[in-house]
C-alpha cells in the first residue's frame, strides 16, 4: 500500500470518527454533576479522579479556565496538586474521555446532598432560593457566591444567570450552621 493511499484511508477513518462523535454528542447531555471524594489529581495529564458513593471512579479533565472554589490559594484549575482529600462537586461538560470540569467545589469533610424541586422564589443576584419538592415541602437555600447553574446549554455563574420561578432544578448543597448552602444547580 502506498503512502498516499494510507493517508486517504486515515482521512476517511478520521472523518468517520468525527461524524460518530458529533452524532453521539448531539444525543448526550450537555453537562453532568459528579459528587464524591478526590482520589487522585494528575497534574501531568491534567485530570482529577473522583470516587462517587456507589464506588465508581470518574476521571475528568480540567483546564486552567475551570473555576475552583473552597481551596485557599486556588482559584482556577491550573494547579490543584496535593489536594487529594475531601469531598467535591464537579460540574462537567462532555462525555467519556472528553468529560471536562467547568467548576470544582471542594467542600472538605461535608456531605453533599441533593434535592429536586420547582423554583418558588429567586432571581438573578439573589442570595436565597426556595424550591417546592414533589411532596409539597418548601426548602430554602442560601446561594454560595461561587454557585454555578446548568442552563441546559452551558454552565454559568448563578449570580449572572439565575433561575426563574417555575423551573425544575436539582440543587447540590451542603449544610453549615443549620443552613443549606447551594453550590450547584442543574435544570431538569
Phi and psi in degrees as a GROMACS rama.xvg file:
@    title "Ramachandran Plot"
@    xaxis  label "Phi"
@    yaxis  label "Psi"
@TYPE xy
-78.5152  161.276  UNK-2
-62.643  -39.9032  UNK-3
-62.8101  -41.6009  UNK-4
-65.7605  -38.8432  UNK-5
-66.2341  -38.6292  UNK-6
-62.3502  -43.0005  UNK-7
-63.6422  -42.1893  UNK-8
-62.776  -42.9186  UNK-9
-64.5964  -39.8897  UNK-10
-61.9234  -41.9413  UNK-11
-64.2268  -41.3356  UNK-12
-64.2362  -44.9569  UNK-13
-64.1354  -39.675  UNK-14
-62.798  -42.8258  UNK-15
-64.28  -41.7056  UNK-16
-63.2014  -40.2997  UNK-17
-64.0195  -41.0593  UNK-18
-62.8337  -45.3392  UNK-19
-62.202  -41.8005  UNK-20
-62.9114  -45.5894  UNK-21
-62.0023  -45.6715  UNK-22
-64.4551  -38.467  UNK-23
-67.5098  -40.2892  UNK-24
-68.2089  -35.6959  UNK-25
-61.6579  -32.0951  UNK-26
-89.2137  -9.63651  UNK-27
-91.452  156.535  UNK-28
-65.1396  147.162  UNK-29
-69.3281  -30.4882  UNK-30
-148.413  172.298  UNK-31
-150.298  154.83  UNK-32
-122.122  127.638  UNK-33
-116.599  129.496  UNK-34
-121.88  140.937  UNK-35
168.353  -161.965  UNK-36
-106.039  145.095  UNK-37
-74.6389  122.013  UNK-38
-93.4896  -41.5924  UNK-39
-158.996  143.577  UNK-40
-118.798  121.011  UNK-41
-108.75  102.772  UNK-42
-74.4538  -21.928  UNK-43
-71.6359  -49.164  UNK-44
-83.8634  -8.44495  UNK-45
53.6324  56.5258  UNK-46
-130.669  156.879  UNK-47
-128.923  132.396  UNK-48
-102.837  123.819  UNK-49
-120.106  124.248  UNK-50
-95.9263  120.154  UNK-51
-83.9429  170.752  UNK-52
-63.2291  -21.9405  UNK-53
-88.3339  6.30449  UNK-54
89.6424  -3.60711  UNK-55
-79.7623  134.699  UNK-56
-101.781  120.309  UNK-57
-100.744  125.642  UNK-58
-103.183  119.635  UNK-59
-123.027  137.083  UNK-60
-72.2427  154.572  UNK-61
-136.785  152.069  UNK-62
-125.992  170.095  UNK-63
-62.155  -21.7891  UNK-64
-90.5534  -0.727898  UNK-65
-68.693  131.365  UNK-66
-80.8677  139.147  UNK-67
-125.14  130.793  UNK-68
-133.501  158.98  UNK-69
92.6329  -3.30994  UNK-70
-121.472  128.716  UNK-71
-68.9684  134.548  UNK-72
80.4781  1.34517  UNK-73
-126.688  113.672  UNK-74
-111.095  -22.5602  UNK-75
-134.548  167.559  UNK-76
-75.5348  29.4181  UNK-77
-77.2163  -31.5799  UNK-78
-160.14  75.4827  UNK-79
-87.441  22.2132  UNK-80
-58.2488  144.444  UNK-81
77.2838  13.1871  UNK-82
-105.519  26.0957  UNK-83
-76.0986  80.6931  UNK-84
-177.631  161.783  UNK-85
79.4853  175.584  UNK-86
-99.2977  150.031  UNK-87
-135.8  158.737  UNK-88
-119.287  118.126  UNK-89
-114.187  119.45  UNK-90
-98.3571  117.795  UNK-91
-118.425  163.329  UNK-92
-126.339  156.618  UNK-93
85.4319  176.094  UNK-94
-137.112  160.867  UNK-95
57.0111  -133.325  UNK-96
-66.9004  -16.3875  UNK-97
-97.4523  7.31914  UNK-98
-67.4528  123.037  UNK-99
-129.107  134.485  UNK-100
-71.4436  130.812  UNK-101
-99.8545  -32.3478  UNK-102
-146.032  144.161  UNK-103
-129.487  122.816  UNK-104
-115.403  114.741  UNK-105
-84.5647  124.712  UNK-106
-113.715  11.4655  UNK-107
65.2245  -129.437  UNK-108
-91.4376  4.87274  UNK-109
-73.7367  148.02  UNK-110
-89.1084  133.363  UNK-111
-86.6382  130.674  UNK-112
-119.387  161.998  UNK-113
-131.389  150.942  UNK-114
-142.425  134.378  UNK-115
-101.5  144.771  UNK-116
-178.882  -177.779  UNK-117
-105.229  131.721  UNK-118
-63.4665  128.36  UNK-119
-101.202  -55.933  UNK-120
-133.553  123.379  UNK-121
179.922  -171.755  UNK-122
170.338  177.344  UNK-123
-64.5265  135.149  UNK-124
76.0031  -2.654  UNK-125
-79.2725  142.258  UNK-126
-93.1109  -4.96287  UNK-127
-134.383  140.809  UNK-128
-132.916  141.157  UNK-129
-117.857  138.017  UNK-130
-127.704  153.933  UNK-131
-107.475  121.315  UNK-132
-81.2736  172.957  UNK-133
-59.6454  -30.1996  UNK-134
-87.4623  6.16415  UNK-135
91.4037  -2.56027  UNK-136
-72.5091  138.376  UNK-137
-98.3175  124.21  UNK-138
-117.014  139.122  UNK-139
-115.06  137.515  UNK-140
-126.21  140.832  UNK-141
-87.6931  129.354  UNK-142
-89.3827  120.865  UNK-143
-64.8077  147.978  UNK-144
-57.8146  -31.6712  UNK-145
-91.0686  4.37811  UNK-146
-56.2585  141.118  UNK-147
-118.218  161.054  UNK-148
-138.086  136.813  UNK-149
-91.67  113.69  UNK-150
-85.1733  -2.18992  UNK-151
96.1447  -21.1265  UNK-152
-116.445  -30.8326  UNK-153
-155.854  173.265  UNK-154
-113.116  129.347  UNK-155
-138.222  171.943  UNK-156
-70.4476  134.414  UNK-157
-59.6841  -37.5935  UNK-158
-62.1324  -22.1859  UNK-159
-96.2274  -45.9202  UNK-160
-87.0044  -45.382  UNK-161
68.4091  -170.096  UNK-162
-141.196  154.944  UNK-163
-108.387  149.576  UNK-164
-57.317  135.028  UNK-165
95.2277  -12.8024  UNK-166
-73.333  143.798  UNK-167
-94.7489  122.314  UNK-168
-134.565  158.52  UNK-169
-107.214  132.032  UNK-170
-108.653  126.713  UNK-171
-101.402  120.55  UNK-172
-144.286  164.733  UNK-173
-123.986  170.635  UNK-174
-117.324  139.619  UNK-175
-149.788  126.65  UNK-176
51.9573  39.6279  UNK-177
79.7108  3.25733  UNK-178
-111.592  148.518  UNK-179
-92.7615  118.602  UNK-180
-102.873  114.218  UNK-181
-84.0008  129.628  UNK-182
-110.274  -38.6087  UNK-183
-138.387  138.617  UNK-184
-120.034  138.943  UNK-185
-131.023  124.871  UNK-186
-71.3044  140.662  UNK-187
